[in-house]
């Protein structure tokens, strides 16, 4: 099929055998998988009507480097694209799983197309830079990047806040870019991507130090508050008041007050010691991570 340049309605639908009817049948009512391969001169595909391919869930287009015009097929859930042109498809309504080999033309297409339902994306890049956008990938949950020796950087990673799984394999030249704060360490799997792994460990290191610093600051603030309270309790009760002659009743009051204050001071001192210990441990942990 090397000579095919255009696929139209003659492929997608067939006239009914009865001459009394001009209605078209639904195209391929039982077809579930469709593969186009090595159609090097194929440029466009149109003529698909709403209702055609009603159970089609998988399409693969491989080595069709001139293909640009492509129809919307509303029932497809999974697509695999390898070696195609810059497809003129602004939106894929139903696709939830996309596997794409990214070259220059595919990169241009991905930067323009909207994937509202896409949940799982697998990339094999043949270019140095790939751009991903949360705006165009609002439902993305899993991103897998593999076998991409040429890939240097993936832009937009930190904005993929819907992501809950990141897998990167065999990307020896891929440099680290900051990841979303919502992505946990256990949700990231790295293999044979030394530059990215190094940057990821540094980000984890910085995050831990920041967390320790914040906790230490909170403890220090509380420590200072309790210290101030302790200082106020240590002030003489009659400081700043006019002196008068003592009486036996005053002595009894003072004695009872001293007992109460002694108990309060003891508890305050214990809190100060505990907070100081916590603060020192935080500092020590921070030094160990450095």
C-alpha positions in Angstrom: 0.0 0.0 0.0 3.0 2.3 -0.6 1.1 4.3 -3.3 -2.0 5.2 -1.2 -2.2 8.9 -0.5 -5.8 9.3 0.6 -8.3 7.1 2.5 -11.9 8.3 2.3 -15.5 7.2 2.7 -15.0 4.3 0.4 -13.0 2.7 3.1 -15.3 3.6 6.0 -18.7 2.7 4.7 -20.4 0.4 2.2 -23.7 0.9 0.3 -26.4 -1.6 1.1 -27.0 -4.2 -1.5 -30.7 -3.3 -2.0 -31.1 -0.7 -4.8 -34.2 0.6 -3.1 -32.2 2.1 -0.2 -29.4 4.6 -0.3 -28.6 4.5 3.4 -25.1 3.6 4.4 -24.3 0.8 6.8 -22.2 1.4 9.9 -18.5 0.9 9.0 -16.8 -2.1 10.6 -19.4 -2.8 13.3 -17.3 -5.6 14.9 -13.8 -4.3 14.4 -11.8 -3.9 17.7 -8.2 -3.3 16.5 -7.0 -1.4 13.5 -3.3 -1.1 12.4 -1.8 1.0 9.6 1.8 0.2 8.8 4.5 1.4 6.4 2.1 3.6 4.2 4.9 6.0 3.3 2.9 8.2 0.9 -0.4 8.3 2.9 -1.3 11.9 3.6 -5.0 12.0 4.7 -7.9 10.0 6.1 -11.4 11.3 6.1 -15.0 10.2 5.6 -15.6 8.7 9.0 -19.1 9.3 10.2 -20.5 9.4 13.8 -21.4 5.8 14.6 -18.7 4.2 12.5 -16.3 1.8 14.2 -18.6 1.4 17.2 -16.5 -1.1 19.1 -13.0 -0.1 17.9 -10.8 0.5 21.0 -7.3 0.3 19.6 -5.5 2.1 16.7 -1.9 1.8 15.7 -0.3 4.0 13.0 3.3 3.2 12.2 5.8 4.5 9.7 3.3 6.8 7.9 5.5 9.9 7.9 3.4 12.0 5.6 0.1 11.4 7.4 -1.4 14.7 8.6 -5.2 14.7 8.2 -6.8 12.2 10.6 -10.4 11.7 11.6 -12.0 11.8 15.1 -13.1 8.3 16.1 -15.1 8.7 19.3 -14.8 5.2 20.7 -11.1 4.6 20.6 -9.5 4.2 24.0 -5.9 3.3 23.1 -3.6 4.6 20.4 0.0 3.8 19.4 1.7 6.3 17.1 5.1 5.7 15.6 6.7 7.7 12.8 3.8 9.8 11.7 3.5 13.4 10.4 2.3 16.4 12.4 -1.3 15.2 12.7 -4.0 17.9 12.3 -6.1 16.6 15.2 -6.9 19.3 17.8 -8.5 17.0 20.4 -8.8 13.3 21.2 -12.1 12.9 23.1 -12.0 9.3 24.2 -8.4 8.2 24.3 -7.2 7.1 27.8 -4.0 5.3 26.8 -1.4 6.7 24.4 1.9 5.3 23.4 3.9 7.6 21.1 7.4 7.7 19.6 8.2 11.4 19.7 10.0 12.9 16.7 9.9 16.4 15.5 6.5 16.2 13.9 4.9 14.3 16.8 6.3 16.9 19.2 4.6 19.6 17.2 1.3 17.7 17.3 1.5 17.1 21.1 2.1 20.7 21.7 -1.2 21.6 20.0 -3.6 18.7 20.7 -5.8 18.5 23.8 -6.2 15.1 25.6 -9.0 15.6 28.1 -9.4 11.9 29.0 -5.9 10.7 28.7 -4.8 8.8 31.9 -1.7 6.8 30.8 1.0 8.2 28.5 4.1 6.4 27.3 6.8 8.3 25.5 9.8 7.1 23.5 11.6 10.3 22.4 13.9 10.8 19.4 14.2 14.5 20.1 16.2 16.4 22.8 13.3 18.4 24.3 9.7 17.4 25.0 7.0 19.8 26.4 4.2 18.5 28.5 1.3 20.7 29.7 -1.2 20.1 32.6 -3.7 22.2 30.6 -3.6 19.8 27.7 -3.2 16.7 29.9 -5.7 17.4 32.8 -6.4 13.8 33.6 -2.9 12.3 33.3 -2.2 9.8 36.1 0.8 7.7 34.7 3.7 8.9 32.7 6.3 6.5 31.4 9.4 7.6 29.5 11.7 4.9 28.1 14.4 4.1 25.6 15.1 7.7 24.8 18.9 8.2 24.4 18.5 11.5 22.6 16.2 13.0 25.2 17.8 15.8 27.3 14.9 17.4 29.1 11.1 17.2 29.7 9.6 20.6 30.2 6.5 21.1 32.3 6.9 18.1 34.7 6.4 20.1 37.8 3.0 21.3 36.6 1.6 17.8 36.1 -0.3 17.9 39.4 -2.7 15.1 38.5 0.2 12.7 38.1 0.5 9.8 40.6 3.1 7.6 38.9 6.3 8.4 37.0 8.5 5.8 35.4 11.7 6.6 33.6 13.9 3.9 32.0 16.9 3.9 29.7 17.2 7.7 29.4 21.0 8.2 30.1 21.1 11.9 29.0 17.8 13.1 30.6 18.4 15.9 33.0 16.4 16.4 36.1 13.5 18.9 36.2 11.6 19.6 39.4 8.6 17.3 40.0 5.1 18.1 41.3 5.0 18.5 45.1 2.0 16.1 45.1 4.2 13.3 43.7 5.5 11.1 46.5 8.9 9.3 46.5 7.4 5.9 46.3 5.4 6.9 43.2 8.7 7.5 41.2 10.6 4.6 39.6 13.9 5.3 37.9 16.2 2.9 36.1 19.3 3.6 34.0 18.8 7.4 34.0 21.7 8.5 36.2 21.4 12.3 35.6 17.7 12.4 36.4 18.2 10.1 39.4 20.9 12.3 40.8 18.7 15.4 40.6 15.8 13.6 42.1 17.9 12.6 45.1 19.0 16.2 45.6 15.4 17.4 45.5 14.5 14.8 48.1 17.5 15.9 50.2 16.4 19.6 50.0 12.8 18.7 50.8 13.9 16.9 54.0 16.1 19.7 55.1 13.3 22.2 54.5 10.9 20.1 56.6 13.4 19.8 59.4 14.1 23.6 59.3 10.4 24.4 59.5 9.9 22.0 62.5 13.0 23.4 64.2 11.7 26.9 63.7 8.3 25.9 65.3 10.0 24.3 68.3 12.3 27.3 68.7 9.3 29.7 68.7 7.5 27.7 71.3 10.7 27.4 73.3 11.1 31.2 73.3 7.4 31.7 74.3 7.7 29.3 77.3 11.0 31.0 78.3 9.3 34.4 78.4 6.5 32.9 80.6 9.1 31.4 82.9 10.8 34.8 83.3 7.5 36.5 84.2 6.8 33.9 86.8 10.2 34.5 88.3 9.5 38.2 88.9 8.8 39.3 92.6 5.1 39.4 93.2 5.2 42.9 94.7 7.5 44.4 92.1 6.4 47.9 91.2 3.9 48.0 94.1 3.9 50.2 97.2 5.5 48.4 100.2 3.4 48.0 103.4 3.9 46.4 106.7 3.7 42.5 106.5 1.1 40.7 108.5 0.7 37.0 109.5 -2.1 36.6 106.9 0.3 37.9 104.3 2.8 35.3 105.3 0.3 32.5 104.9 -0.7 33.8 101.5 2.9 34.1 100.4 3.6 30.5 101.6 0.7 29.1 99.7 1.6 31.1 96.6 5.2 29.9 96.8 4.1 26.3 96.8 1.9 26.9 93.7 4.6 28.9 91.9 7.2 26.2 92.7 4.9 23.6 91.0 4.3 25.7 88.0 8.0 26.6 87.6 8.9 22.9 87.8 6.5 22.1 84.9 7.8 25.0 82.9 11.4 23.9 83.3 10.5 20.4 82.1 8.8 21.9 79.0 11.9 24.0 78.3 14.2 21.0 78.7 12.0 18.9 76.4 11.7 21.6 73.7 15.4 22.3 73.8 16.1 18.6 73.4 13.8 18.4 70.3 15.5 21.5 68.9 18.9 20.0 69.3 17.8 16.7 67.7 16.4 18.6 64.7 19.7 20.4 64.2 21.6 17.1 64.5 19.4 15.4 61.9 19.9 18.3 59.5 23.7 18.1 59.9 23.5 14.3 59.1 21.6 14.9 55.9 24.1 17.5 54.7 
